[in-house]
């Protein structure tokens, strides 16, 4: 690529991105500032199309994965950094220029941790999960609203969506419950909306199952007890490139399933799990582990025996989180080594 006219030799650039304004801060090979400017969206594309290849750092925020793919396609090396790792490098007051300079500084640190840029396919899967999560939340809110409204009329409906599906038609048919014709009409509309949301969730679930059935890595993960189509596809979309993690424990720590540390003076102190990372993904793993714990009695494979012994010593919820941790480490081994899960063997968990 030819070098942009009037632009000095730049080796590293930090970019603070937004919807339509991009703050750039670049340095040469000696770390001397050589670039400090703001570009709009169109000029941003033109600038980096003509710029000689260099290292570009950005925060892993909205739009970062798209711009990462765009810049890599034009020969640049792009590194995404979690915002919390950039914050310590911000000098004085926070503004776009200070953020861009901090990103430029952070991306040069040899021990910095970077975020894997997602492919379009991974973003599609993650978008599907986000859409489903929102639809499920809307459905839960709708059922809670129906229950609250009915309670104002003296009609007590049991908790749970399954019971709501059964009880609402019965309430509509009951002529002796004191509901007015006007409210019955509104309730019928809410019930119709609930049916529509159920159909949407079922359709999204079918799409997730189709994706899981077509992805080799997803099929590997689904062979692990407690991991189904939902969890396997969510893991693939969130992890990106498994090579970004050294081992299974680092992946588990990234998901917040390892103890927090509060150590000083050579005295180690471990607390509860850190709960860092993706809440949605951690929730899927814990629910999957809970389903395994409920069915562990009577099984004799190595993992079930380990879990049975753990349940004798520790609280059930502690055992569930410990199993979720082991599931993640097993998933790392399968993805990193491209091997199949064998239930009769205890797979390495590091």
C-alpha positions in Angstrom: 0.0 0.0 0.0 1.2 3.5 -0.8 1.9 5.9 2.1 -0.5 8.7 2.6 0.9 12.1 1.5 2.2 14.3 4.3 1.8 11.5 6.9 5.0 10.7 8.9 6.1 7.1 9.6 3.5 5.8 12.1 3.8 2.4 13.7 1.1 2.4 16.3 -2.3 4.2 16.4 -4.9 4.3 19.1 -8.4 5.0 18.0 -11.3 6.2 20.2 -14.3 5.2 18.1 -17.9 6.4 18.2 -20.8 6.4 15.8 -19.6 9.1 13.4 -16.5 10.7 15.0 -13.1 9.0 15.3 -10.2 10.4 17.4 -6.8 9.2 16.3 -3.5 9.3 18.2 -0.4 7.7 16.6 3.3 7.3 17.4 6.4 6.3 15.5 8.8 3.4 16.3 10.4 5.5 19.1 7.1 6.4 20.7 7.1 10.0 19.6 3.7 11.5 18.8 3.2 11.8 15.1 -0.6 11.8 14.6 -3.4 13.6 16.5 -6.6 14.2 14.5 -10.4 13.7 14.4 -12.0 12.1 11.4 -15.6 11.5 10.3 -16.7 8.1 9.1 -15.9 8.6 5.4 -12.6 10.3 5.9 -11.7 7.5 8.4 -12.1 4.8 5.8 -10.2 6.8 3.2 -7.3 7.6 5.6 -6.7 4.0 6.6 -7.1 2.7 3.0 -4.1 4.8 2.0 -2.1 4.4 5.2 0.9 2.0 5.3 0.2 -1.1 7.5 0.6 -0.5 11.2 -0.6 -1.7 14.6 -4.0 -0.3 15.5 -5.6 -0.4 19.0 -9.2 0.1 19.8 -11.5 -0.5 22.8 -13.7 -3.6 22.4 -17.0 -1.6 22.3 -19.9 -1.0 19.9 -18.7 -1.3 16.3 -15.2 -2.4 17.2 -15.5 -5.8 15.6 -16.7 -4.4 12.3 -13.9 -1.8 12.2 -11.4 -4.5 13.2 -12.4 -6.6 10.2 -12.4 -3.6 7.9 -8.9 -2.5 8.9 -7.5 -6.0 8.8 -8.8 -6.3 5.2 -6.6 -3.3 4.4 -3.4 -4.8 5.8 -3.4 -3.4 9.3 -2.9 -5.4 12.5 -5.8 -4.6 14.9 -5.8 -5.3 18.6 -9.0 -4.9 20.7 -8.6 -4.1 24.4 -11.3 -4.3 27.1 -12.1 -0.8 28.3 -11.2 -1.6 31.9 -7.6 -2.3 30.8 -7.4 1.1 29.1 -8.6 3.2 32.0 -5.3 3.1 34.0 -3.5 4.7 31.1 -5.8 7.8 30.9 -4.1 10.9 32.0 -5.9 13.7 33.8 -9.4 14.4 32.6 -11.3 11.9 30.4 -11.9 13.0 26.8 -11.6 11.5 23.3 -8.0 12.6 22.8 -6.9 11.3 26.2 -8.7 8.0 25.5 -7.1 7.6 22.1 -3.6 8.3 23.6 -4.3 5.8 26.4 -5.3 3.1 23.9 -2.2 3.8 21.9 -0.1 3.4 25.1 -2.0 0.3 26.3 -1.7 -1.6 23.0 2.1 -1.4 23.2 2.3 -3.2 26.6 3.8 -6.7 26.2 1.6 -8.2 28.9 -1.7 -6.6 27.8 -4.6 -8.9 27.3 -6.5 -8.5 24.0 -10.0 -9.4 22.9 -10.5 -11.7 19.9 -12.2 -10.0 16.9 -15.4 -11.8 16.0 -16.2 -13.0 12.6 -19.5 -12.1 10.9 -20.8 -15.6 11.6 -19.9 -15.3 15.3 -21.7 -12.0 15.5 -24.7 -13.5 13.8 -24.9 -16.2 16.5 -24.4 -13.7 19.3 -27.1 -11.5 17.8 -29.5 -14.4 17.7 -28.9 -15.1 21.4 -29.4 -11.5 22.3 -32.6 -11.3 20.4 -33.9 -14.5 22.1 -32.9 -13.2 25.5 -34.9 -10.0 24.9 -38.0 -11.9 23.6 -37.9 -14.1 26.7 -37.6 -11.0 29.0 -40.6 -9.4 27.2 -42.6 -12.6 27.7 -41.8 -12.8 31.4 -42.7 -9.1 31.8 -46.0 -9.7 30.0 -47.0 -12.6 32.2 -46.1 -10.6 35.3 -48.3 -7.8 34.1 -51.2 -10.1 33.5 -50.8 -11.6 37.0 -50.7 -8.1 38.5 -53.8 -6.9 36.6 -55.8 -10.0 37.5 -54.9 -9.7 41.1 -56.5 -6.2 41.1 -59.8 -7.9 40.1 -59.4 -10.5 42.8 -58.2 -13.3 40.5 -55.1 -15.0 41.8 -53.1 -16.7 39.1 -50.2 -19.1 40.1 -46.6 -18.2 39.3 -44.9 -19.5 36.2 -45.3 -19.1 32.4 -46.5 -22.7 31.9 -49.3 -22.1 34.4 -50.2 -18.8 32.8 -50.7 -20.5 29.5 -53.3 -22.8 31.1 -54.9 -20.4 33.5 -55.6 -17.4 31.2 -58.0 -19.2 28.9 -59.8 -20.6 31.9 -60.1 -17.1 33.4 -61.5 -15.7 30.1 -64.1 -18.5 30.0 -65.2 -18.1 33.7 -68.3 -15.9 33.7 -68.5 -15.8 37.5 -65.1 -14.2 38.3 -66.4 -10.6 38.1 -64.3 -9.4 35.1 -65.9 -6.8 32.9 -66.4 -7.3 29.2 -64.0 -4.5 28.5 -61.2 -6.0 30.6 -61.8 -9.5 29.1 -61.2 -8.0 25.7 -57.9 -6.5 26.8 -56.9 -9.8 28.6 -57.6 -11.7 25.4 -55.3 -9.3 23.5 -52.6 -9.8 26.1 -53.0 -13.6 25.8 -52.7 -13.4 22.0 -49.5 -11.4 22.5 -48.2 -14.1 24.8 -48.9 -16.8 22.2 -47.1 -14.7 19.7 -44.0 -14.4 21.9 -44.1 -18.2 22.6 -44.0 -18.7 18.8 -41.1 -16.3 18.4 -39.1 -18.1 21.2 -39.8 -21.5 19.6 -38.7 -20.2 16.2 -35.4 -18.7 17.6 -34.8 -22.0 19.4 -35.1 -23.9 16.2 -32.6 -21.6 14.5 -30.1 -22.1 17.3 -30.5 -25.9 17.1 -29.9 -25.7 13.3 -26.7 -23.7 13.8 -25.5 -26.1 16.5 -26.2 -29.1 14.3 -24.1 -27.6 11.5 -21.1 -26.4 13.5 -18.4 -29.0 14.2 -17.2 -27.2 17.4 -20.8 -27.0 18.6 -21.3 -30.7 18.1 -18.1 -31.4 20.1 -19.3 -29.2 23.0 -22.8 -30.7 23.0 -21.2 -34.1 23.8 -20.3 -32.7 27.3 -23.0 -33.5 29.8 -24.8 -30.2 30.7 -24.0 -28.4 27.4 -26.8 -28.2 24.8 -27.4 -26.2 21.6 -28.0 -23.0 23.5 -24.8 -23.1 25.6 -22.6 -24.5 22.8 -23.5 -21.8 20.3 -23.2 -19.1 22.9 -19.7 -20.4 23.8 -18.5 -20.4 20.2 -19.8 -16.9 19.6 -18.3 -15.4 22.8 -14.9 -17.1 22.8 -14.0 -16.3 19.2 -10.5 -17.8 18.8 -9.7 -20.4 21.5 -6.0 -19.7 21.0 -6.4 -16.4 22.9 -6.6 -18.4 26.1 -3.6 -20.2 27.5 -5.5 -22.9 29.2 -8.9 -23.9 30.6 -8.5 -22.1 33.8 -7.9 -18.8 32.0 -11.1 -19.4 30.1 -13.0 -20.2 33.3 -11.6 -17.1 34.9 -12.7 -15.0 31.9 -16.2 -16.3 32.5 -16.1 -15.5 36.2 -16.2 -19.1 37.5 -13.1 -19.0 39.6 -12.6 -17.5 43.1 -11.8 -13.8 43.6 -8.5 -13.1 45.3 -7.8 -10.7 48.1 -4.2 -11.5 49.0 -1.5 -9.4 50.6 1.7 -9.8 52.6 2.1 -13.3 51.2 -1.2 -14.4 52.8 -3.5 -15.9 50.1 -7.2 -15.3 50.6 -9.8 -16.7 48.2 -13.4 -15.5 48.2 -16.5 -16.4 46.2 -16.5 -16.7 42.4 -15.6 -13.4 40.7 -18.7 -13.3 38.4 -16.7 -11.4 35.7 -17.4 -11.7 32.1 -20.6 -12.6 30.2 -23.5 -13.0 32.7 -25.7 -14.6 30.1 -23.1 -17.3 29.2 -22.3 -18.0 32.8 -26.0 -18.4 33.6 -26.4 -21.0 30.8 -23.4 -22.9 32.1 -24.7 -22.9 35.7 -28.2 -24.0 34.6 -26.6 -26.8 32.5 -24.5 -27.9 35.5 -27.7 -27.9 37.7 -29.4 -30.3 35.3 -26.4 -32.7 35.5 -26.4 -32.6 39.3 -30.1 -33.5 39.4 -29.5 -36.7 37.4 -26.1 -37.7 38.9 -27.4 -40.4 41.2 -26.6 -44.0 40.1 -24.0 -43.0 37.5 -20.5 -44.5 37.6 -18.4 -42.6 35.1 -15.4 -40.7 36.5 -17.1 -37.3 36.3 -20.2 -38.5 38.1 -18.2 -40.2 40.8 -16.3 -37.0 41.4 -19.5 -35.0 41.6 -21.1 -37.5 43.9 -18.1 -37.2 46.3 -18.2 -33.4 46.1 -21.9 -33.3 47.0 -21.2 -35.2 50.1 -18.7 -32.6 51.3 -20.0 -29.3 50.0 -23.3 -27.4 49.5 -25.2 -28.3 46.4 -24.9 -24.8 44.8 -21.1 -24.9 45.4 -21.0 -28.3 43.6 -23.0 -26.8 40.7 -20.6 -24.0 40.2 -17.6 -26.4 40.5 -19.1 -28.6 37.8 -19.7 -25.5 35.6 -16.0 -24.7 36.0 -15.1 -28.2 35.0 -17.4 -28.0 32.0 -15.6 -24.9 30.8 -12.2 -26.5 31.2 -13.4 -29.6 29.3 -14.8 -27.4 26.6 -11.4 -25.7 26.3 -9.7 -29.0 25.9 -12.1 -30.1 23.1 -11.8 -26.8 21.2 -8.1 -26.4 21.5 -7.2 -30.0 20.7 -10.1 -30.7 18.3 -10.9 -34.0 20.1 -14.1 -35.7 21.0 -15.4 -36.0 24.6 -15.2 -39.4 26.2 -17.4 -40.0 29.2 -15.4 -43.0 30.3 -12.2 -40.9 30.8 -11.5 -38.0 33.0 -10.3 -35.3 30.6 -7.6 -32.9 31.7 -9.0 -29.7 33.1 -6.0 -27.3 32.8 
